[in-house]
Amino acid sequence: MNQKEILIIGSNGQLGTALKTKYPRAVAVDYEELDITSLKNLKAFDWSRFKIILNAAAYTNVDGAETNEGRIAAWKINANGPVNLAEIASEKGLILLHISTDYVFDGMTNKHNEDESFSPLGVYGSSKAAGDLIVSSIEKHYILRTSWVIGEGKNFVRTMIEIGRKGINPSVVSDQIGRLTFTSELVRAIDFLISNNSDFGTYNLSNDGKENSWADITRKIFKEMGVDNIVNEVTTEEYYNNKNDIARRPLKSTLNLGKIQGMGFKSKTWEDELLKYINEETAK
Ligand SMILES: NC(=O)c1ccc[n+]([C@@H]2O[C@H](COP(=O)([O-])OP(=O)(O)OC[C@H]3O[C@@H](n4cnc5c(N)ncnc54)[C@H](OP(=O)(O)O)[C@@H]3O)[C@@H](O)[C@H]2O)c1
């Protein structure tokens, strides 16, 4: 695969940053250079050298999406954006790779399969489900459905490392269950799919490993850091009690990885990747 035929959109986000590292010769654009909500902008763009669009752009502020302005932004970026990209991709015959989320589900099933019916609990999940529907309607598409993404940028693990350093004993939710996804794993899976000309369609993708709660993960982080901060377990309901504009969250986020693993993709566990990530972060 010729990297110069790849366009990375949303390249300053967590996933976009990891994609730029993997494909240094690809063209990488973010909001300022290419706004996916503007069909006019997209139509004026020179697509002639590209074969693959990797769309890492999204509105990812789950609670922000519940506000008046956020609701509009989430739908524009997560639904209208993919509509525009799908139109361009089908018109030009390009492959469109898009990223979905466990938030398209209500989290009532223990493990989510790719073909589970959508049942989003909030605006973010609804807007992402709309994006999935349009992307899945074009022929040359990949949708990678992921959960609990950790990379370069603001994320849960970084927040807890900071809390660990400050000696704070945090209250952490213990009834949301899932697995982390390091951007390195997402990038490996993206490369696996596009390099092997894999069948188009939707693929679940998180790191493999044990299903854990955010509280369990926090305890692992503190243990690895060698600090003795105490994790106070709370339920999701207790954590968000009396706060406004909070999105309901799925309680069970674990994704069934059987489809992509069945095609030969070798998953790495989030436990191993977490240790590497903590060592890198604490060495900074
Ligand atoms: N983070 C998670 O835990 C999680 C979990 C499941 C699925 N996902 C999905 O994984 C994908 C990548 O997430 P991420 O964590 O890497 O997101 P992120 O860090 O929030 O990055 C999103 C990027 O998209 C850019 N963007 C926003 N609006 C745009 C527009 N109109 N046109 C072009 N670019 C725009 C953002 O730019 P600005 O910063 O300038 O706005 C940002 O650089 C998303 O599809 C997300 O829904 C994420």
Ligand as a Chemical Component Dictionary entry (heavy atoms), coordinates in Angstrom:
data_LIG
# 
_chem_comp.id                   LIG 
_chem_comp.type                 NON-POLYMER 
_chem_comp.pdbx_formal_charge   0 
_chem_comp.three_letter_code    LIG 
# 
loop_
_chem_comp_atom.comp_id 
_chem_comp_atom.atom_id 
_chem_comp_atom.alt_atom_id 
_chem_comp_atom.type_symbol 
_chem_comp_atom.charge 
_chem_comp_atom.model_Cartn_x 
_chem_comp_atom.model_Cartn_y 
_chem_comp_atom.model_Cartn_z 
_chem_comp_atom.pdbx_ordinal 
LIG N1  N1  N 0  -12.167 8.759  22.896 1  
LIG C1  C1  C 0  -12.833 7.627  23.158 2  
LIG O1  O1  O 0  -12.841 7.108  24.277 3  
LIG C2  C2  C 0  -13.594 6.930  22.044 4  
LIG C3  C3  C 0  -14.315 5.759  22.332 5  
LIG C4  C4  C 0  -14.981 5.102  21.298 6  
LIG C5  C5  C 0  -14.919 5.603  20.008 7  
LIG N2  N2  N 1  -14.233 6.742  19.762 8  
LIG C6  C6  C 0  -14.196 7.247  18.380 9  
LIG O2  O2  O 0  -12.853 7.160  17.938 10 
LIG C7  C7  C 0  -12.597 8.191  16.977 11 
LIG C8  C8  C 0  -11.344 8.950  17.356 12 
LIG O3  O3  O 0  -11.522 9.492  18.675 13 
LIG P1  P1  P 0  -10.402 10.384 19.376 14 
LIG O4  O4  O 0  -10.440 10.047 20.839 15 
LIG O5  O5  O -1 -9.122  10.294 18.614 16 
LIG O6  O6  O 0  -11.070 11.834 19.170 17 
LIG P2  P2  P 0  -10.448 13.275 19.458 18 
LIG O7  O7  O 0  -9.150  13.146 20.186 19 
LIG O8  O8  O 0  -11.552 14.088 20.066 20 
LIG O9  O9  O 0  -10.125 13.812 17.997 21 
LIG C9  C9  C 0  -11.115 14.216 17.077 22 
LIG C10 C10 C 0  -10.455 15.148 16.076 23 
LIG O10 O10 O 0  -11.449 15.530 15.123 24 
LIG C11 C11 C 0  -11.279 16.920 14.856 25 
LIG N3  N3  N 0  -12.492 17.518 14.341 26 
LIG C12 C12 C 0  -13.562 17.968 15.027 27 
LIG N4  N4  N 0  -14.474 18.501 14.204 28 
LIG C13 C13 C 0  -13.977 18.391 12.942 29 
LIG C14 C14 C 0  -14.449 18.767 11.651 30 
LIG N5  N5  N 0  -15.631 19.363 11.487 31 
LIG N6  N6  N 0  -13.682 18.497 10.570 32 
LIG C15 C15 C 0  -12.476 17.909 10.720 33 
LIG N7  N7  N 0  -11.967 17.529 11.928 34 
LIG C16 C16 C 0  -12.708 17.768 13.025 35 
LIG C17 C17 C 0  -10.911 17.483 16.212 36 
LIG O11 O11 O 0  -10.366 18.787 16.046 37 
LIG P3  P3  P 0  -10.537 19.863 17.232 38 
LIG O12 O12 O 0  -9.856  19.287 18.422 39 
LIG O13 O13 O 0  -9.871  21.085 16.661 40 
LIG O14 O14 O 0  -12.012 20.032 17.445 41 
LIG C18 C18 C 0  -9.904  16.445 16.705 42 
LIG O15 O15 O 0  -8.611  16.716 16.216 43 
LIG C19 C19 C 0  -13.886 9.038  16.932 44 
LIG O16 O16 O 0  -14.664 8.629  15.851 45 
LIG C20 C20 C 0  -14.596 8.691  18.236 46 
LIG O17 O17 O 0  -16.004 8.854  18.139 47 
LIG C21 C21 C 0  -13.552 7.414  20.741 48 
# 
loop_
_chem_comp_bond.comp_id 
_chem_comp_bond.atom_id_1 
_chem_comp_bond.atom_id_2 
_chem_comp_bond.value_order 
_chem_comp_bond.pdbx_ordinal 
LIG N1  C1  SING 1  
LIG C1  O1  DOUB 2  
LIG C1  C2  SING 3  
LIG C2  C3  SING 4  
LIG C2  C21 DOUB 5  
LIG C3  C4  DOUB 6  
LIG C4  C5  SING 7  
LIG C5  N2  DOUB 8  
LIG N2  C6  SING 9  
LIG N2  C21 SING 10 
LIG C6  O2  SING 11 
LIG C6  C20 SING 12 
LIG O2  C7  SING 13 
LIG C7  C8  SING 14 
LIG C7  C19 SING 15 
LIG C8  O3  SING 16 
LIG O3  P1  SING 17 
LIG P1  O4  DOUB 18 
LIG P1  O5  SING 19 
LIG P1  O6  SING 20 
LIG O6  P2  SING 21 
LIG P2  O7  DOUB 22 
LIG P2  O8  SING 23 
LIG P2  O9  SING 24 
LIG O9  C9  SING 25 
LIG C9  C10 SING 26 
LIG C10 O10 SING 27 
LIG C10 C18 SING 28 
LIG O10 C11 SING 29 
LIG C11 N3  SING 30 
LIG C11 C17 SING 31 
LIG N3  C12 SING 32 
LIG N3  C16 SING 33 
LIG C12 N4  DOUB 34 
LIG N4  C13 SING 35 
LIG C13 C14 SING 36 
LIG C13 C16 DOUB 37 
LIG C14 N5  SING 38 
LIG C14 N6  DOUB 39 
LIG N6  C15 SING 40 
LIG C15 N7  DOUB 41 
LIG N7  C16 SING 42 
LIG C17 O11 SING 43 
LIG C17 C18 SING 44 
LIG O11 P3  SING 45 
LIG P3  O12 DOUB 46 
LIG P3  O13 SING 47 
LIG P3  O14 SING 48 
LIG C18 O15 SING 49 
LIG C19 O16 SING 50 
LIG C19 C20 SING 51 
LIG C20 O17 SING 52 
# 
